[in-house]
């Protein structure tokens, strides 16, 4: 279980890349702590998780929230696809977290 619950996830910057997006984001916790991260997500993962129907920024927020709900820490820099190694149920459960 995480040490502190996530209060909000703030996207600071979004950059398109030839294979997807890179986000600079800040995670704010209920205990007042905050961490900054750089997360990338490929077009392939975005399409797989949402069939392209949900904004990529919402998907990366959901990935971060999912990982933090299932792990204690989030690396400072990571690719969304690596979350599959940390949370084996992410492919099954993530789409329900981001449905409109």
N, CA, C and O atoms as a Tinker XYZ file with bonds, in Angstrom:
   400  protein
     1  N      0.854000   -1.191000    0.000000    73     2
     2  CA     0.000000    0.000000    0.000000    64     1     3
     3  C      0.897000    1.250000    0.000000    63     2     4     5
     4  O      1.918000    1.281000    0.687000    81     3
     5  N      0.519000    2.264000   -0.761000    73     3     6
     6  CA     1.331000    3.476000   -0.814000    64     5     7
     7  C      1.457000    4.132000    0.553000    63     6     8     9
     8  O      0.581000    3.994000    1.406000    81     7
     9  N      2.556000    4.844000    0.747000    73     7    10
    10  CA     2.761000    5.541000    2.001000    64     9    11
    11  C      1.773000    6.689000    2.170000    63    10    12    13
    12  O      1.318000    6.951000    3.283000    81    11
    13  N      1.438000    7.375000    1.086000    73    11    14
    14  CA     0.478000    8.481000    1.129000    64    13    15
    15  C     -0.414000    8.392000   -0.100000    63    14    16    17
    16  O      0.035000    7.980000   -1.171000    81    15
    17  N     -1.648000    8.769000    0.050000    73    15    18
    18  CA    -2.592000    8.706000   -1.060000    64    17    19
    19  C     -2.415000    9.907000   -1.991000    63    18    20    21
    20  O     -2.060000   11.005000   -1.564000    81    19
    21  N     -2.673000    9.660000   -3.264000    73    19    22
    22  CA    -2.555000   10.706000   -4.275000    64    21    23
    23  C     -3.718000   11.681000   -4.140000    63    22    24    25
    24  O     -4.881000   11.279000   -4.105000    81    23
    25  N     -3.391000   12.955000   -4.066000    73    23    26
    26  CA    -4.408000   13.997000   -4.033000    64    25    27
    27  C     -4.740000   14.439000   -5.459000    63    26    28    29
    28  O     -5.906000   14.520000   -5.844000    81    27
    29  N     -3.673000   14.727000   -6.246000    73    27    30
    30  CA    -3.891000   15.106000   -7.638000    64    29    31
    31  C     -2.613000   14.887000   -8.435000    63    30    32    33
    32  O     -1.512000   14.834000   -7.888000    81    31
    33  N     -2.795000   14.761000   -9.738000    73    31    34
    34  CA    -1.683000   14.625000  -10.666000    64    33    35
    35  C     -1.776000   15.802000  -11.622000    63    34    36    37
    36  O     -2.799000   16.012000  -12.273000    81    35
    37  N     -0.695000   16.563000  -11.696000    73    35    38
    38  CA    -0.682000   17.779000  -12.507000    64    37    39
    39  C      0.277000   17.596000  -13.684000    63    38    40    41
    40  O      1.465000   17.335000  -13.494000    81    39
    41  N     -0.254000   17.737000  -14.901000    73    39    42
    42  CA     0.583000   17.694000  -16.093000    64    41    43
    43  C      1.224000   19.067000  -16.253000    63    42    44    45
    44  O      0.525000   20.067000  -16.421000    81    43
    45  N      2.542000   19.114000  -16.200000    73    43    46
    46  CA     3.266000   20.378000  -16.315000    64    45    47
    47  C      3.617000   20.691000  -17.762000    63    46    48    49
    48  O      3.667000   21.856000  -18.156000    81    47
    49  N      3.863000   19.637000  -18.561000    73    47    50
    50  CA     4.279000   19.836000  -19.944000    64    49    51
    51  C      3.959000   18.573000  -20.734000    63    50    52    53
    52  O      4.115000   17.461000  -20.230000    81    51
    53  N      3.511000   18.750000  -21.974000    73    51    54
    54  CA     3.232000   17.641000  -22.874000    64    53    55
    55  C      3.971000   17.910000  -24.179000    63    54    56    57
    56  O      3.864000   18.994000  -24.751000    81    55
    57  N      4.717000   16.918000  -24.641000    73    55    58
    58  CA     5.490000   17.081000  -25.865000    64    57    59
    59  C      5.212000   15.899000  -26.792000    63    58    60    61
    60  O      5.369000   14.744000  -26.396000    81    59
    61  N      4.798000   16.192000  -28.027000    73    59    62
    62  CA     4.619000   15.139000  -29.023000    64    61    63
    63  C      5.982000   14.653000  -29.489000    63    62    64    65
    64  O      6.914000   15.441000  -29.648000    81    63
    65  N      6.088000   13.353000  -29.706000    73    63    66
    66  CA     7.300000   12.766000  -30.245000    64    65    67
    67  C      6.903000   11.916000  -31.446000    63    66    68    69
    68  O      5.714000   11.671000  -31.652000    81    67
    69  N      7.858000   11.464000  -32.234000    73    67    70
    70  CA     7.511000   10.628000  -33.380000    64    69    71
    71  C      6.795000    9.328000  -33.010000    63    70    72    73
    72  O      6.076000    8.765000  -33.835000    81    71
    73  N      6.983000    8.848000  -31.784000    73    71    74
    74  CA     6.312000    7.596000  -31.405000    64    73    75
    75  C      5.252000    7.752000  -30.317000    63    74    76    77
    76  O      4.687000    6.755000  -29.865000    81    75
    77  N      4.970000    8.985000  -29.888000    73    75    78
    78  CA     3.952000    9.181000  -28.861000    64    77    79
    79  C      4.077000   10.525000  -28.175000    63    78    80    81
    80  O      4.105000   11.568000  -28.828000    81    79
    81  N      4.152000   10.497000  -26.838000    73    79    82
    82  CA     4.197000   11.719000  -26.040000    64    81    83
    83  C      5.180000   11.559000  -24.888000    63    82    84    85
    84  O      5.464000   10.452000  -24.431000    81    83
    85  N      5.686000   12.691000  -24.439000    73    83    86
    86  CA     6.478000   12.741000  -23.209000    64    85    87
    87  C      5.826000   13.800000  -22.324000    63    86    88    89
    88  O      5.519000   14.904000  -22.773000    81    87
    89  N      5.624000   13.446000  -21.073000    73    87    90
    90  CA     4.987000   14.337000  -20.099000    64    89    91
    91  C      5.928000   14.624000  -18.953000    63    90    92    93
    92  O      6.633000   13.738000  -18.471000    81    91
    93  N      5.931000   15.859000  -18.527000    73    91    94
    94  CA     6.524000   16.239000  -17.256000    64    93    95
    95  C      5.341000   16.428000  -16.336000    63    94    96    97
    96  O      4.426000   17.191000  -16.646000    81    95
    97  N      5.349000   15.745000  -15.215000    73    95    98
    98  CA     4.190000   15.810000  -14.328000    64    97    99
    99  C      4.605000   15.860000  -12.882000    63    98   100   101
   100  O      5.724000   15.504000  -12.512000    81    99
   101  N      3.673000   16.313000  -12.077000    73    99   102
   102  CA     3.902000   16.409000  -10.634000    64   101   103
   103  C      2.766000   15.682000   -9.932000    63   102   104   105
   104  O      1.592000   15.884000  -10.241000    81   103
   105  N      3.134000   14.838000   -8.989000    73   103   106
   106  CA     2.164000   14.101000   -8.189000    64   105   107
   107  C      2.104000   14.744000   -6.815000    63   106   108   109
   108  O      3.121000   14.860000   -6.130000    81   107
   109  N      0.914000   15.161000   -6.413000    73   107   110
   110  CA     0.696000   15.761000   -5.092000    64   109   111
   111  C     -0.017000   14.731000   -4.218000    63   110   112   113
   112  O     -1.013000   14.131000   -4.621000    81   111
   113  N      0.514000   14.544000   -3.023000    73   111   114
   114  CA    -0.041000   13.563000   -2.096000    64   113   115
   115  C     -0.823000   14.253000   -0.990000    63   114   116   117
   116  O     -0.613000   15.432000   -0.708000    81   115
   117  N     -1.719000   13.512000   -0.372000    73   115   118
   118  CA    -2.555000   14.069000    0.697000    64   117   119
   119  C     -1.741000   14.549000    1.888000    63   118   120   121
   120  O     -2.194000   15.419000    2.631000    81   119
   121  N     -0.545000   13.997000    2.084000    73   119   122
   122  CA     0.283000   14.416000    3.219000    64   121   123
   123  C      1.073000   15.691000    2.929000    63   122   124   125
   124  O      1.867000   16.132000    3.760000    81   123
   125  N      0.853000   16.292000    1.733000    73   123   126
   126  CA     1.530000   17.534000    1.375000    64   125   127
   127  C      2.789000   17.347000    0.544000    63   126   128   129
   128  O      3.320000   18.319000    0.006000    81   127
   129  N      3.270000   16.132000    0.429000    73   127   130
   130  CA     4.464000   15.863000   -0.375000    64   129   131
   131  C      4.126000   15.945000   -1.862000    63   130   132   133
   132  O      2.971000   15.790000   -2.259000    81   131
   133  N      5.142000   16.189000   -2.668000    73   131   134
   134  CA     4.977000   16.213000   -4.121000    64   133   135
   135  C      6.231000   15.643000   -4.765000    63   134   136   137
   136  O      7.338000   15.835000   -4.261000    81   135
   137  N      6.056000   14.944000   -5.875000    73   135   138
   138  CA     7.184000   14.391000   -6.622000    64   137   139
   139  C      7.020000   14.762000   -8.087000    63   138   140   141
   140  O      5.900000   14.896000   -8.580000    81   139
   141  N      8.140000   14.925000   -8.779000    73   139   142
   142  CA     8.101000   15.228000  -10.212000    64   141   143
   143  C      8.617000   14.034000  -10.995000    63   142   144   145
   144  O      9.518000   13.320000  -10.555000    81   143
   145  N      8.021000   13.833000  -12.177000    73   143   146
   146  CA     8.352000   12.685000  -13.003000    64   145   147
   147  C      8.323000   13.068000  -14.474000    63   146   148   149
   148  O      7.688000   14.046000  -14.870000    81   147
   149  N      9.027000   12.272000  -15.271000    73   147   150
   150  CA     8.936000   12.369000  -16.717000    64   149   151
   151  C      8.417000   11.022000  -17.202000    63   150   152   153
   152  O      9.038000    9.986000  -16.966000    81   151
   153  N      7.285000   11.044000  -17.876000    73   151   154
   154  CA     6.655000    9.812000  -18.330000    64   153   155
   155  C      6.439000    9.876000  -19.833000    63   154   156   157
   156  O      5.984000   10.888000  -20.366000    81   155
   157  N      6.771000    8.789000  -20.504000    73   155   158
   158  CA     6.501000    8.710000  -21.935000    64   157   159
   159  C      5.425000    7.657000  -22.180000    63   158   160   161
   160  O      5.259000    6.718000  -21.401000    81   159
   161  N      4.703000    7.835000  -23.275000    73   159   162
   162  CA     3.680000    6.866000  -23.659000    64   161   163
   163  C      3.649000    6.800000  -25.185000    63   162   164   165
   164  O      3.619000    7.831000  -25.858000    81   163
   165  N      3.658000    5.603000  -25.714000    73   163   166
   166  CA     3.659000    5.420000  -27.163000    64   165   167
   167  C      2.239000    5.492000  -27.720000    63   166   168   169
   168  O      1.252000    5.305000  -27.009000    81   167
   169  N      2.181000    5.772000  -29.017000    73   167   170
   170  CA     0.892000    5.737000  -29.713000    64   169   171
   171  C      0.267000    4.356000  -29.572000    63   170   172   173
   172  O     -0.948000    4.228000  -29.419000    81   171
   173  N      1.103000    3.325000  -29.624000    73   171   174
   174  CA     0.619000    1.943000  -29.545000    64   173   175
   175  C     -0.085000    1.689000  -28.212000    63   174   176   177
   176  O     -1.177000    1.121000  -28.191000    81   175
   177  N      0.525000    2.103000  -27.104000    73   175   178
   178  CA    -0.107000    1.892000  -25.799000    64   177   179
   179  C     -1.390000    2.710000  -25.667000    63   178   180   181
   180  O     -2.388000    2.219000  -25.139000    81   179
   181  N     -1.367000    3.940000  -26.138000    73   179   182
   182  CA    -2.569000    4.773000  -26.086000    64   181   183
   183  C     -3.703000    4.099000  -26.861000    63   182   184   185
   184  O     -4.832000    4.029000  -26.375000    81   183
   185  N     -3.414000    3.618000  -28.028000    73   183   186
   186  CA    -4.426000    2.937000  -28.860000    64   185   187
   187  C     -4.903000    1.657000  -28.180000    63   186   188   189
   188  O     -6.097000    1.358000  -28.182000    81   187
   189  N     -3.978000    0.907000  -27.602000    73   187   190
   190  CA    -4.330000   -0.353000  -26.951000    64   189   191
   191  C     -5.268000   -0.129000  -25.762000    63   190   192   193
   192  O     -6.264000   -0.837000  -25.608000    81   191
   193  N     -4.946000    0.851000  -24.933000    73   191   194
   194  CA    -5.737000    1.077000  -23.723000    64   193   195
   195  C     -7.052000    1.797000  -23.985000    63   194   196   197
   196  O     -8.007000    1.609000  -23.231000    81   195
   197  N     -7.133000    2.622000  -25.039000    73   195   198
   198  CA    -8.331000    3.456000  -25.206000    64   197   199
   199  C     -8.929000    3.459000  -26.604000    63   198   200   201
   200  O     -9.946000    4.114000  -26.831000    81   199
   201  N     -8.328000    2.749000  -27.541000    73   199   202
   202  CA    -8.755000    2.798000  -28.953000    64   201   203
   203  C     -8.738000    4.234000  -29.470000    63   202   204   205
   204  O     -9.497000    4.583000  -30.374000    81   203
   205  N     -7.872000    5.061000  -28.893000    73   203   206
   206  CA    -7.726000    6.446000  -29.334000    64   205   207
   207  C     -8.854000    7.370000  -28.931000    63   206   208   209
   208  O     -8.907000    8.502000  -29.413000    81   207
   209  N     -9.763000    6.936000  -28.064000    73   207   210
   210  CA   -10.947000    7.729000  -27.705000    64   209   211
   211  C    -10.731000    8.702000  -26.557000    63   210   212   213
   212  O    -11.539000    9.612000  -26.372000    81   211
   213  N     -9.673000    8.540000  -25.788000    73   211   214
   214  CA    -9.439000    9.351000  -24.600000    64   213   215
   215  C     -8.156000   10.156000  -24.807000    63   214   216   217
   216  O     -7.185000    9.650000  -25.369000    81   215
   217  N     -8.155000   11.392000  -24.358000    73   215   218
   218  CA    -6.966000   12.241000  -24.484000    64   217   219
   219  C     -5.757000   11.549000  -23.842000    63   218   220   221
   220  O     -5.866000   10.998000  -22.747000    81   219
   221  N     -4.612000   11.579000  -24.521000    73   219   222
   222  CA    -3.408000   10.930000  -23.976000    64   221   223
   223  C     -3.041000   11.421000  -22.571000    63   222   224   225
   224  O     -2.567000   10.635000  -21.751000    81   223
   225  N     -3.250000   12.684000  -22.289000    73   223   226
   226  CA    -2.921000   13.197000  -20.956000    64   225   227
   227  C     -3.762000   12.519000  -19.875000    63   226   228   229
   228  O     -3.271000   12.275000  -18.773000    81   227
   229  N     -5.018000   12.215000  -20.178000    73   227   230
   230  CA    -5.859000   11.500000  -19.202000    64   229   231
   231  C     -5.372000   10.077000  -19.001000    63   230   232   233
   232  O     -5.454000    9.533000  -17.899000    81   231
   233  N     -4.867000    9.479000  -20.064000    73   231   234
   234  CA    -4.368000    8.112000  -19.971000    64   233   235
   235  C     -3.115000    8.062000  -19.099000    63   234   236   237
   236  O     -2.997000    7.191000  -18.237000    81   235
   237  N     -2.183000    8.985000  -19.315000    73   235   238
   238  CA    -0.958000    8.962000  -18.510000    64   237   239
   239  C     -1.272000    9.259000  -17.043000    63   238   240   241
   240  O     -0.639000    8.696000  -16.150000    81   239
   241  N     -2.234000   10.132000  -16.790000    73   239   242
   242  CA    -2.658000   10.373000  -15.403000    64   241   243
   243  C     -3.192000    9.088000  -14.781000    63   242   244   245
   244  O     -2.881000    8.777000  -13.631000    81   243
   245  N     -3.990000    8.348000  -15.533000    73   243   246
   246  CA    -4.557000    7.095000  -15.021000    64   245   247
   247  C     -3.461000    6.060000  -14.783000    63   246   248   249
   248  O     -3.514000    5.322000  -13.799000    81   247
   249  N     -2.469000    5.997000  -15.669000    73   247   250
   250  CA    -1.355000    5.068000  -15.478000    64   249   251
   251  C     -0.625000    5.393000  -14.173000    63   250   252   253
   252  O     -0.341000    4.500000  -13.375000    81   251
   253  N     -0.326000    6.670000  -13.964000    73   251   254
   254  CA     0.372000    7.089000  -12.743000    64   253   255
   255  C     -0.460000    6.739000  -11.512000    63   254   256   257
   256  O      0.062000    6.181000  -10.547000    81   255
   257  N     -1.726000    7.059000  -11.542000    73   255   258
   258  CA    -2.600000    6.762000  -10.398000    64   257   259
   259  C     -2.661000    5.252000  -10.142000    63   258   260   261
   260  O     -2.586000    4.806000   -8.997000    81   259
   261  N     -2.797000    4.476000  -11.212000    73   259   262
   262  CA    -2.872000    3.017000  -11.078000    64   261   263
   263  C     -1.603000    2.478000  -10.417000    63   262   264   265
   264  O     -1.674000    1.694000   -9.471000    81   263
   265  N     -0.447000    2.901000  -10.921000    73   263   266
   266  CA     0.825000    2.415000  -10.368000    64   265   267
   267  C      0.948000    2.797000   -8.897000    63   266   268   269
   268  O      1.341000    1.972000   -8.073000    81   267
   269  N      0.616000    4.033000   -8.567000    73   267   270
   270  CA     0.748000    4.473000   -7.177000    64   269   271
   271  C     -0.249000    3.769000   -6.258000    63   270   272   273
   272  O      0.017000    3.614000   -5.066000    81   271
   273  N     -1.378000    3.347000   -6.791000    73   271   274
   274  CA    -2.329000    2.596000   -5.974000    64   273   275
   275  C     -1.874000    1.157000   -5.751000    63   274   276   277
   276  O     -2.348000    0.483000   -4.837000    81   275
   277  N     -0.945000    0.689000   -6.599000    73   275   278
   278  CA    -0.488000   -0.692000   -6.497000    64   277   279
   279  C      0.983000   -0.832000   -6.093000    63   278   280   281
   280  O      1.447000   -1.941000   -5.827000    81   279
   281  N      1.702000    0.260000   -6.047000    73   279   282
   282  CA     3.127000    0.256000   -5.697000    64   281   283
   283  C      3.389000    1.384000   -4.705000    63   282   284   285
   284  O      2.547000    2.263000   -4.520000    81   283
   285  N      4.540000    1.357000   -4.077000    73   283   286
   286  CA     4.879000    2.421000   -3.134000    64   285   287
   287  C      5.625000    3.584000   -3.781000    63   286   288   289
   288  O      5.566000    4.708000   -3.281000    81   287
   289  N      6.317000    3.335000   -4.870000    73   287   290
   290  CA     7.111000    4.393000   -5.488000    64   289   291
   291  C      6.908000    4.392000   -7.001000    63   290   292   293
   292  O      6.497000    3.394000   -7.594000    81   291
   293  N      7.204000    5.521000   -7.594000    73   291   294
   294  CA     7.140000    5.692000   -9.041000    64   293   295
   295  C      8.494000    6.254000   -9.459000    63   294   296   297
   296  O      8.939000    7.254000   -8.895000    81   295
   297  N      9.161000    5.633000  -10.439000    73   295   298
   298  CA    10.466000    6.161000  -10.853000    64   297   299
   299  C     10.355000    7.598000  -11.343000    63   298   300   301
   300  O      9.294000    8.034000  -11.791000    81   299
   301  N     11.442000    8.313000  -11.253000    73   299   302
   302  CA    11.450000    9.702000  -11.711000    64   301   303
   303  C     11.239000    9.774000  -13.215000    63   302   304   305
   304  O     10.630000   10.723000  -13.710000    81   303
   305  N     11.735000    8.783000  -13.948000    73   303   306
   306  CA    11.578000    8.751000  -15.394000    64   305   307
   307  C     11.156000    7.343000  -15.792000    63   306   308   309
   308  O     11.797000    6.370000  -15.395000    81   307
   309  N     10.076000    7.224000  -16.577000    73   307   310
   310  CA     9.592000    5.901000  -16.960000    64   309   311
   311  C      8.737000    5.986000  -18.221000    63   310   312   313
   312  O      8.278000    7.059000  -18.612000    81   311
   313  N      8.536000    4.830000  -18.843000    73   311   314
   314  CA     7.624000    4.704000  -19.966000    64   313   315
   315  C      6.382000    3.964000  -19.471000    63   314   316   317
   316  O      6.485000    3.028000  -18.678000    81   315
   317  N      5.232000    4.380000  -19.933000    73   315   318
   318  CA     3.977000    3.783000  -19.475000    64   317   319
   319  C      3.960000    2.270000  -19.673000    63   318   320   321
   320  O      3.374000    1.551000  -18.863000    81   319
   321  N      4.586000    1.782000  -20.725000    73   319   322
   322  CA     4.598000    0.341000  -20.983000    64   321   323
   323  C      5.274000   -0.442000  -19.861000    63   322   324   325
   324  O      4.922000   -1.597000  -19.623000    81   323
   325  N      6.229000    0.160000  -19.173000    73   323   326
   326  CA     6.912000   -0.554000  -18.089000    64   325   327
   327  C      5.982000   -0.800000  -16.905000    63   326   328   329
   328  O      6.267000   -1.648000  -16.059000    81   327
   329  N      4.893000   -0.079000  -16.840000    73   327   330
   330  CA     3.927000   -0.312000  -15.758000    64   329   331
   331  C      3.385000   -1.734000  -15.814000    63   330   332   333
   332  O      2.936000   -2.266000  -14.799000    81   331
   333  N      3.423000   -2.348000  -16.980000    73   331   334
   334  CA     2.973000   -3.747000  -17.103000    64   333   335
   335  C      3.848000   -4.684000  -16.266000    63   334   336   337
   336  O      3.371000   -5.706000  -15.774000    81   335
   337  N      5.113000   -4.336000  -16.109000    73   335   338
   338  CA     6.007000   -5.160000  -15.285000    64   337   339
   339  C      5.720000   -4.974000  -13.804000    63   338   340   341
   340  O      5.889000   -5.903000  -13.014000    81   339
   341  N      5.283000   -3.771000  -13.425000    73   339   342
   342  CA     5.032000   -3.483000  -12.008000    64   341   343
   343  C      3.639000   -3.930000  -11.581000    63   342   344   345
   344  O      3.447000   -4.364000  -10.446000    81   343
   345  N      2.675000   -3.825000  -12.478000    73   343   346
   346  CA     1.268000   -4.101000  -12.152000    64   345   347
   347  C      0.686000   -4.976000  -13.252000    63   346   348   349
   348  O      0.257000   -4.477000  -14.292000    81   347
   349  N      0.673000   -6.253000  -13.023000    73   347   350
   350  CA     0.281000   -7.164000  -14.103000    64   349   351
   351  C     -1.170000   -7.030000  -14.543000    63   350   352   353
   352  O     -1.511000   -7.480000  -15.637000    81   351
   353  N     -2.027000   -6.435000  -13.742000    73   351   354
   354  CA    -3.439000   -6.289000  -14.104000    64   353   355
   355  C     -3.756000   -4.970000  -14.801000    63   354   356   357
   356  O     -4.923000   -4.677000  -15.063000    81   355
   357  N     -2.740000   -4.174000  -15.105000    73   355   358
   358  CA    -3.005000   -2.847000  -15.658000    64   357   359
   359  C     -3.738000   -2.909000  -16.992000    63   358   360   361
   360  O     -4.630000   -2.097000  -17.235000    81   359
   361  N     -3.385000   -3.853000  -17.859000    73   359   362
   362  CA    -4.062000   -3.928000  -19.157000    64   361   363
   363  C     -5.544000   -4.246000  -18.991000    63   362   364   365
   364  O     -6.373000   -3.763000  -19.763000    81   363
   365  N     -5.875000   -5.037000  -18.009000    73   363   366
   366  CA    -7.268000   -5.395000  -17.761000    64   365   367
   367  C     -8.035000   -4.271000  -17.058000    63   366   368   369
   368  O     -9.184000   -3.998000  -17.405000    81   367
   369  N     -7.406000   -3.617000  -16.072000    73   367   370
   370  CA    -8.128000   -2.685000  -15.206000    64   369   371
   371  C     -8.043000   -1.216000  -15.602000    63   370   372   373
   372  O     -8.930000   -0.436000  -15.256000    81   371
   373  N     -6.996000   -0.826000  -16.319000    73   371   374
   374  CA    -6.820000    0.598000  -16.644000    64   373   375
   375  C     -7.959000    1.174000  -17.483000    63   374   376   377
   376  O     -8.430000    2.267000  -17.166000    81   375
   377  N     -8.425000    0.505000  -18.529000    73   375   378
   378  CA    -9.491000    1.098000  -19.340000    64   377   379
   379  C    -10.724000    1.528000  -18.529000    63   378   380   381
   380  O    -11.344000    2.543000  -18.846000    81   379
   381  N    -11.075000    0.784000  -17.513000    73   379   382
   382  CA   -12.234000    1.147000  -16.680000    64   381   383
   383  C    -11.965000    2.419000  -15.882000    63   382   384   385
   384  O    -12.898000    3.153000  -15.557000    81   383
   385  N    -10.696000    2.686000  -15.562000    73   383   386
   386  CA   -10.357000    3.895000  -14.792000    64   385   387
   387  C    -10.456000    5.163000  -15.633000    63   386   388   389
   388  O    -10.609000    6.258000  -15.093000    81   387
   389  N    -10.370000    5.018000  -16.954000    73   387   390
   390  CA   -10.303000    6.209000  -17.807000    64   389   391
   391  C    -11.500000    6.367000  -18.735000    63   390   392   393
   392  O    -11.509000    7.256000  -19.585000    81   391
   393  N    -12.493000    5.529000  -18.584000    73   391   394
   394  CA   -13.683000    5.684000  -19.420000    64   393   395
   395  C    -14.347000    7.030000  -19.117000    63   394   396   397
   396  O    -14.360000    7.481000  -17.972000    81   395
   397  N    -14.893000    7.659000  -20.151000    73   395   398
   398  CA   -15.532000    8.980000  -19.938000    64   397   399
   399  C    -16.757000    8.919000  -19.068000    63   398   400
   400  O    -17.384000    9.948000  -18.811000    81   399
